[in-house]
Amino acid sequence: MARPLHRGISGMRLSGNSQDLWDSQMKTKPEKEDLVRTFSSDNSYLALRFPFGLLFPDNSPSKYGVGENGFASDPFSIGTPRSRHKLILLSLKISLVVIVFLALTGSFWWTISISTSSQRHIVHGYRRLQEQLVSDLWDIGEISLGTSRLRELEFCSQESENSVPCFNMSENLALDSSDGEMFDRQCGQGSRQNCLVLPPVNYRIPLRWPTGKDVIWSNNVKITAQEVRSSGSLTKRMMMLEDDQISFRSASPMFDGVEDYSHQIARMMGLINDSQLIQAGVRTILDIGCGYGSFGAHLFSKQLLTMCIANYEASGSQVQLTLERGLPAMIGSFTSKQLPYPSLSFDMLHCARCNIDWDKKDGIFLVEVDRVLKPGGYFVWTSPLTNTQGFLRNKENQKRWNLVQNFAENLCWEMLSQQDDTVLWRKTINKNCYSSRKAGSIPPTICGKGQEVESPYYRPLEACIAGTRSRRWIPLQAKSTWPSRSNLNKSELAIYGLRSEEFAEDAENWKRAVANYWSLLSPLIFSDHPKRPGDEDPSPPYNMVRNVLDMNAHFGGFNNALLESGKSVWVMNVVPTTGPNYLPLILDRGFVGVLHDWCEAFPTYPRTYDMVHAAGLLSFEAGLKHRCTMLDIFTEIDRLLRPEGWVIIRDATRLVESARALTTQLRWDARVIELDSDERLLICQKPIFKRQAS
């Protein structure tokens, strides 16, 4: 609780009534008369009295005694009291004139000196003040409208509880999209939400990790029992509906289809089993159309990090269920735009019945796969189309399969193996292969400088080969294996213009920061959240948080510090589009991340993350020409955050204070923690509000 402010004047005390003041004056009068009688014996009295006498002349009758000869007894007096008084006034006037003259003269010369020698510094300081003023307007504007602006936000309608701004189907259909482009992201002026999204009526806090990986509450996601039973993909068949839960455990303890499938992929790579995928250089996998994340859930135990991407779905969402299980996922589409990842990002791309027509549009979707794959990376495709012995084989399917094979060959991919419905390619490590292809190959060219962007942000798909100009073109097999990969060496850091000392200092700072965060959160979490049904006793706070969003990831130091401290979390590292682009570095460290503009909605469903972290983001955004307000960003954070989830904001004091005022509108519980530096921590928790059943 903030301390009350006491206002007053230090060192001043007023009497209780007027009688006390009168008594005080009467008591001091005899003392003054005694002092006057003895002034002649103490010449130092004049030294004390004379200056004050000049400033505060006494108009009362003379207090000095008169001698028998008619002269004043004061040896320093000159003439009569009246003439002496006039002399004092004259001296005072002359002194004031001299003082004013000297002050004006000095001020004149000082002004001339400043105008000739320091004019540039004044202009520079004035411009700096202007820039600071523009920066402060963002903060001041949030609270300058009074109590009407600080009213609590209204709750959104029930239709918003599972919707995602920028992926609204009806809006995209109005844009006359075709060929599935209605699934693409379209962020318009009306995509922001100025309300708080409520969870479903019977929403329950997810089970803690790792229990929550295998069992989720069916009321937390938008999927029906019929959709569960009718799901046909490999990973969807692993689901079972049990009362108010959805279980992803295998139907038979003797046979696990996902585990056998991952072992098959490893053997196709020449390995003994999937435990050796790490040794083969594989760490990050992009799973296209991931079902409900069971492939990634299995590989997580092998220290592999699988990012699921799938189209926006109004119900039965693959992304929503995957995130509910505590696994990495985001909405993404190959339809018409590039994914918001750098070139050469992932070690493996996986597609198991992902409903992508790889043979369409002259193989442009395969070109995008090639762009995000590291040199020497793997592409795994499981589909009935690849089974040459399948009973569905016909001339049309044979034609489509031949097209895909030709496209892969033109991309210089090497087919390593083909078994049943699964085929495995490896991307070339030799840049010269592209220039030595046959004439007329598709795609025909290597991307020029204007076509290739290191980290594209939803740019149109390019029908050219990307990544060959990058300094990051390093074969997967030449990289360090996980977890050594997370600590880049000197030569790798030089690619990003970083020094080893700078990188090490950042890592050490985040190690201390994470320790401080957890020391603050532990007592708060365990005082507010007792053990829930179905939970094992956790080691505090090991598994209270699973899905973490870092809004301004920088080098990925927060992610690395969490893993080194033994926290069983995964982190979505977000790099703002308008800041320094360290996303390639983050992905090369073996983490997952994405580019994003925080003035737009993040490509995920509501109630996605257990913790949202932002260090320096407010300062960064405040220095830009704002297209949105701090409240817009905070409303989006509220949409992404699970009920009872945490927000940690670390920033400049003035911005944290402004943010603290906004938490009232969001109905968050918030507290500010002072730091040794000029920064502060804002730690918030989102309460759980439930819509009343109609």
Secondary structure as GFF3:
##gff-version 3
##sequence-region A 1 694
A	DSSP	alpha_helix	18	37	.	.	.	ID=ss1
A	DSSP	three_ten_helix	39	41	.	.	.	ID=ss2
A	DSSP	alpha_helix	44	55	.	.	.	ID=ss3
A	DSSP	alpha_helix	81	117	.	.	.	ID=ss4
A	DSSP	alpha_helix	119	143	.	.	.	ID=ss5
A	DSSP	three_ten_helix	146	148	.	.	.	ID=ss6
A	DSSP	three_ten_helix	158	160	.	.	.	ID=ss7
A	DSSP	alpha_helix	169	174	.	.	.	ID=ss8
A	DSSP	three_ten_helix	181	183	.	.	.	ID=ss9
A	DSSP	three_ten_helix	189	191	.	.	.	ID=ss10
A	DSSP	alpha_helix	211	214	.	.	.	ID=ss11
A	DSSP	beta_strand	215	217	.	.	.	ID=ss12
A	DSSP	three_ten_helix	218	220	.	.	.	ID=ss13
A	DSSP	alpha_helix	225	230	.	.	.	ID=ss14
A	DSSP	three_ten_helix	236	238	.	.	.	ID=ss15
A	DSSP	beta_strand	240	242	.	.	.	ID=ss16
A	DSSP	beta_strand	245	247	.	.	.	ID=ss17
A	DSSP	alpha_helix	257	268	.	.	.	ID=ss18
A	DSSP	three_ten_helix	274	276	.	.	.	ID=ss19
A	DSSP	beta_strand	284	288	.	.	.	ID=ss20
A	DSSP	alpha_helix	294	300	.	.	.	ID=ss21
A	DSSP	beta_strand	305	310	.	.	.	ID=ss22
A	DSSP	alpha_helix	318	324	.	.	.	ID=ss23
A	DSSP	beta_strand	329	331	.	.	.	ID=ss24
A	DSSP	beta_strand	346	352	.	.	.	ID=ss25
A	DSSP	three_ten_helix	361	363	.	.	.	ID=ss26
A	DSSP	alpha_helix	364	372	.	.	.	ID=ss27
A	DSSP	beta_strand	373	382	.	.	.	ID=ss28
A	DSSP	three_ten_helix	384	386	.	.	.	ID=ss29
A	DSSP	alpha_helix	395	410	.	.	.	ID=ss30
A	DSSP	beta_strand	414	419	.	.	.	ID=ss31
A	DSSP	beta_strand	422	426	.	.	.	ID=ss32
A	DSSP	alpha_helix	432	435	.	.	.	ID=ss33
A	DSSP	three_ten_helix	476	478	.	.	.	ID=ss34
A	DSSP	three_ten_helix	484	486	.	.	.	ID=ss35
A	DSSP	alpha_helix	490	495	.	.	.	ID=ss36
A	DSSP	alpha_helix	500	528	.	.	.	ID=ss37
A	DSSP	beta_strand	547	550	.	.	.	ID=ss38
A	DSSP	alpha_helix	557	564	.	.	.	ID=ss39
A	DSSP	beta_strand	570	576	.	.	.	ID=ss40
A	DSSP	alpha_helix	583	588	.	.	.	ID=ss41
A	DSSP	beta_strand	592	596	.	.	.	ID=ss42
A	DSSP	beta_strand	609	615	.	.	.	ID=ss43
A	DSSP	alpha_helix	617	622	.	.	.	ID=ss44
A	DSSP	alpha_helix	630	640	.	.	.	ID=ss45
A	DSSP	beta_strand	641	652	.	.	.	ID=ss46
A	DSSP	alpha_helix	653	666	.	.	.	ID=ss47
A	DSSP	beta_strand	669	674	.	.	.	ID=ss48
A	DSSP	beta_strand	679	685	.	.	.	ID=ss49
###
